[in-house]
Structure formats: structure tokens, C-alpha cells
């Protein structure tokens, strides 16, 4: 299976990819669909009710007041996952804005701290919060690390029964312990890759995004949406994991820069894609 990718600016009205009637169906009936578009059968059922334009407009206005979460709620699968990066104090506000679906957080430990000019006023920033939201338990594929010191490790001297006439008693190390692999902890350490290729001020490490995608996917061909795509780290990591990607960026200059980076990766690694759509 080859992945597909769609890139666009906010001029493409990503927040309203389906008709108003379909939008009202999802919210009015509290039915959540598996994909981005609703099914034709439900659309026809809705139209038979012949709701007036005024009623539809009222539903639309109520939805819009809920902000971005209403859009995520509209398109996400029941077991889909929403991953958002944030730093204090905004991470507290962000989590509180959707306490119902907030589950836990990762802490991204950075290898290089920032905030040197304020170092005499506050600690330099060396981490970022990654908030995890979902309605129902999603797939989780823990990325174990290997080669650790075994659990209950001990290193004792044990005598060998066969004594040597030349050397006398012979001893050797007897190493005991358990598994050498470890489940991931909530603090994960990744270095920035902006020194190698700097496309955006808040550019996230490609290896970090790759880690998150692998952690929450057990199969290929899933859909990934990044509506603040910036340098396209998410799009690149998604394609490398054979995922379908929708990437959106409002700033045209940043959009073109991220597109150049994405095309560079596709060409260098000869990534095969079924559909590649760019909309301005």
C-alpha cells in the first residue's frame, strides 16, 4: 500500500471540507464517523427532515463557538488520538480546555536549553509538554529500548568445581538478572535537528515525531492530520511510516518552505506515493 498526501493553506477552508448538512448531522445526532466524510445514506436521511436554513445556521454558530476542539471532534475516529505540543503556562490552559479527553502527557527533554537571556530570572527551558487526548483507548505500541542492565542484577564470584593443580581454586563471574529491555517512561529525550536543516522556529525533531507515530500505530495506511504543519516534520515522518497525510499551514512562505523540504525527502529516498495534491 502506497501512502497519499494532501497539502494546503487555510485558504482551502480545511475547517469545512464537507457540506453544512453533513456537519450538522455529525453534531446534531452525535454520531462520529471513521473517516473525514459522511456517508451518502445518512445525508439523504437528514435531507428528508427538511431543516430550514435558519436551523442549520444556528447549529453551525453553536459549533463554531467551541473552537478547534469542535473540528477535531467532528473528524477524529472514536479511538483516534490527538497529540499537541505546548509549554507552560499554555499547556495548562490547553489541557483544561478539554479535560474530558485529556489522558496524560509526555515530557520531551531537549538536549539544548533555551532562554539564556532570562537565566538569572528563571531556569532555562529544557523540556516541552506533549499532551495526549482521546475519547476511547487508541492503539498503543510501546517503543521499548534494549541493552539495559538486567533487572535484579548481581555479579557474584562462583567457584568452579574442577580445581586446577596449577592454579588451585578457579573462580568466575556469575551474572544473574532479568530482561534487558525497558518500557518507555513519560520523559523522552530527543535532540533538535535544526542544526542540520532549519526550516521553522518551532520545528520538531523528525525522530521525535517518528517515535510518536510508531507509538500509536500498529498498522500502515492510517490517516494523519497536521493543521499547523510548519516545516512538515509530521508529513515526512508519516510518509516514512507509510501513512496518509493531510498537512495544512496558514503562512504561505512557511508552507512553501515546508513543501520544499518534503519534496527533498521524497526525492532523496525515492518514496512511492499514490496521490500527491498541493492546494493554495
N, C-alpha and C positions, 0 to 999 in steps of 0.2 A: 504493500500500500504506500503510495506516494502522498506527501502532505500537500495542502493547499494554503495559500496565504493571500490576505487582503489587507492593503494598507490604504489609509485615507486620512484626510484632515477633517476637522469638525464641520467644515462647510458641507460635508456629505450627510449631515444630520444623523450621526450614528445613534443618537438618543431616540430616534423614531424610525427604525428600519422597517416597521410593519404598519399597516393601516390603523387608524384610530379605533375602528371597530374591534380589531384584534386586541389592541391594547386594553380596551375596556373589558373584553372577555376575560382576560387573564386576571385582572384585578377584581372585577365585579363578581366572578364566580370562584375566585381564589383557587384557580387551577394553574399549576405550573407545568410547563411542557419541557420535554427533554432537549429540544433544540431551540434555535432563535426564532423560528417562525411557527405560527399556529397552524393547525390542520384545517383543511377546507370544510370538512363536515361540521366542525364546531362553528365556523364562520357563518355557514348557512343557517344553522340553528339560531344564532344570535340575530341575524337579519330578519328572521321571521317575527321577532318580537317588535320590530319597527320602532326602536327607541328614537326619540327626537334628537335633533342636533343639539338642542339645549341641554338635554340629559347627558349626552356624550361629552359636551364641553365641561359640564360640572364635574363629571368623573375625571376628565383629563386634568382639570385645575387642582383637584384634590390630590391626585397622584403627583403632580409636579411640585407641590409644596413639600413633599417628603424628600426631595432632592435625589442625589445619586443613588442612595440605597433603594429607592423605588425602581430604578432602572436595573440595578443588579438583581433585585428580587424578581423582576419580570423575566429575565433571560437565563438565570442560573438554574442548573439542574438541582433537584432536591438534595442529591448527595454531592453537588459541586462545592468547590472551595474558593473562597475569596482571600487573597493574600495582599496585605497592604503594608508598605514601609512607612515608618513615622519616627520622629524624635520628640522628646519631651519639650514643651508641655502638650504638643498637639496629639501625641499618641494617646494621652488620657481622654482628650475631647473626642478623638476618633473612636476609641473603644466604647465610650459612654453613649455615642450616637447610635450604637446598635448592640446594646448589652444582650439582647435576646439571642443573637447569633455569635457573639464573641466567645471563643472557646479557650484560647491560650495564646502565648506568644513565644517566638524565638528571639534570642538576642544575637545579633550579628556583631561579633567582636572584630574590630578593624585593626590592622597591623600598624596603621599610621594615624595618630590622633590629630584632631583639628582644633582650632580655637586658641592658637598661640597668643594672639593679642590680648586675650582675656585670661591668660594663665595665672595672673596674680589676683584674679577676682573669683574664679570658679575652676573646677577641674576641667582639663581638656577632654573633648568628646572623643571617645574611642569605641563607641558602640552605637547601634541603631536597632530599634524595635521592629519586629516583623509580626504584625497581628494576623491571627488566623480566625476567619469567620466561616461558619457553615450552618445549614439547617438540620441536615442529617449526616451521620457519620460518613465521611468520604473514605475512599481507598487510602491506605497508608502503607508505604513501602519503606521501612526504616533503613537508612543507609549506614550499615554497620562499618566500623573501622577495625582493622586487623593488626596483628603483631604486637598487642599489648602484653604486659606482664601478666601471667596467668593469675586468676583469682586464687586466694589462699596459697600464694606462692611460698615455697620453702626450699631451701638449699642445704641439705644435710650431708655430712660425711658418712659414708657407709663402708663397712669393711667387706672386702671380697674374701669369700671362704677359702679360696685356693691361695695359700700363702706361698710366697716365693722364697726359696732357700737363699737367694742372693740379696733380695731387698726386704725380706721379712714380711710383716703385715702390709697389705696393699689396700689403700682406700680410694674411693672415687666419689665425685659429686653425685648426689641423688636428688634430682629436681622433681618436685611434685607440684601439682596445681591443676586448675580447671581450664576453661576456654580462654583463648587469647583474643577473641573478638568482643566488641563492645557495641551496645545500642547507643544511638546518638543522644546527647544531652541537649538541654534547651539553649545552651550557649555554643554557637558555632563560629569558627574563626576562618575568615577569608580575606585575603589581601586585595587591594584595589588593582584594577588593570588599566587605570587611566594613564599610568606612566608609559604604557606601551602604545595605547591608542585612545586619545582623549576626544570624545565627541560631545559630552554633555557634563555640566557641573555636578549633577546628581546621578551620574552614570553608575549603575550597579555592576559588580563583577559578574562576568559571564559564568564563571564556575559556581557562584552562589545561586544564580537563577537556575542553572542546570541541576544543582543539588535539590532545590525545592521542587522542580518538575519531577525529578526521579522519585522524590519522597512521597508524592501524592498521585502517582500514576502507576498502574500495573499493566497497562496495555498501550499500544500505539494508536494514532488516529483520533485522539481526543481533541476537543476544541479549546483553545486558549485565547482569551481576550485581554489586551493591554490597552486601555483607553488613555494612558499617559505614556506613550511608547518611547519618547525621547531618543536615546541612542540605539534603540531596538535590541537591547540585550535579551529581552524576553522573546522576541521574534526569532532571533538567532538560536537561542537555546531550545526553543520549541521545534524549530526545523531539524536541529541536530538530534532531537529525540523523536523525530517523525510525527510531529503533532501539527494539526491545522491551526493557523494563527490569524487573528484579526488584530491589527495594530493601528492605533489612532493617535495623532499628535496635532495640537491646535496651531503651533508655531510653524509656519511654512519653512523657514530657514532650518530649524531643527529637524523638521520632517525630512527635508532633502538630505541633510547630513546623515540621519539615521538610515535613509534608503541607500545611500552610497555604501555605508558600512555593511548593510545586509547583502547587497549585490556582490560586494567584495568577498564575503564569506561563501556565498553560493557558488561563485565562480572558482574560488581557490579550492574548495572542497568538492566541486562538481556535484552539488546536491540536486537530485532529481525532484521536480515539483510538478504536480498535475495542473494546478491553476495558480497564476500569479497576477493579481489585479491591483493596480495603483489608481486611486481616485483623488482628485484635488477639489 
